[in-house]
Amino acid sequence: MSSQEIDCYDRRVRHCPTLGHEVEFSYCRAPGATLPCGRIFDCWWEQFDVKAFIKAHYNPQQVAQILAPRQPKIVTLVELIEQARKCN
């Protein structure tokens, strides 16, 4: 682990290409999940050394999960619709 606190960059702000508006790094670091957004490297590399930050705060398995390809939104939507149908 780094001596750098995990929340040291949380107040930095940039435009989120996924959401379409400004977000703080804190959102990208924990977007309603335990791991950062998969686009964190693409979005923050110009602001600070995001690779070093992630390497310091996450283990290799977590980094692999962060970098894993995401399902297309349509697949996720279809899965959610199917789950909702099963609940009714």
N, C-alpha and C positions, 0 to 999 in steps of 0.2 A: 504494500500500500504506500501511497505517496504521503508526504507530510502536508500536501496541499489538501484542503478541505473539499469534499465533493460538491459543496454548494458555492464555491468561490466564483464561478462564472454565471450563476443563476440569474442575475439582473441584466445581463447582456440581452439585447433585443435585435431581431432581424425578421425579415419577411419569410413566412412559411409557405413554400410552394404547394404543400398538401392542403393546408387550411385556407390559404389565400389572404392571410392578414398577418400582422406583426405578432410575434410570440417571444417570450423570454426563454433563455436557454433552459431554465428549470422545467419548462413544459417538454422540451425535446429530450431532456435527460430522463424524465419520468412521465410519459404521456398517457397516464391512466394505466400503466403497466409497470412491472418491476424493472424492465430493461429499457434503455433509450430507443428512440425512433431509429429505424434502419437507415434513414437518410442523414443522420447526424453528421457523418463525415463529409458528405457533399455540401451540406449547408453551412457548417461552422469553420471549415479549414482556413478561411481568410481572416477570421476573427482572432483565433488562437490555435495552439497546437492541440487540436481535438483528439488526434490519434494518441498522443502521449497521455492526455487526460483519461481517455477510455482505458488505455493499457494500465494506468496506475490504479484505477478504481474497479475494474472488472477482470475476472479471470478469463483464460483463453476460451473456455466453453461458452461463457456469456458473450464474448466478442464474436464467436462463431454464430451464435444465435442472432445477435444484432445484425450481422452481415448476411444472414440467410435470406434468400429471395422471398418476397412477400407474395401471398396469393393475390391474383387480380381481384379488384373490388366486386366484380360481378359474381365470382365464385363465392365470396364471403356473403354477398346478399342472398344468393340462392340457398346457401346453407342456413342462413338465418330464417328465411321463409319456410324451409323444410322443418326446422326446429319448431317454429310457431305453429305450423299445421299439426305436428305431432302432439303439441300441448293442448290443442282444442278438442 
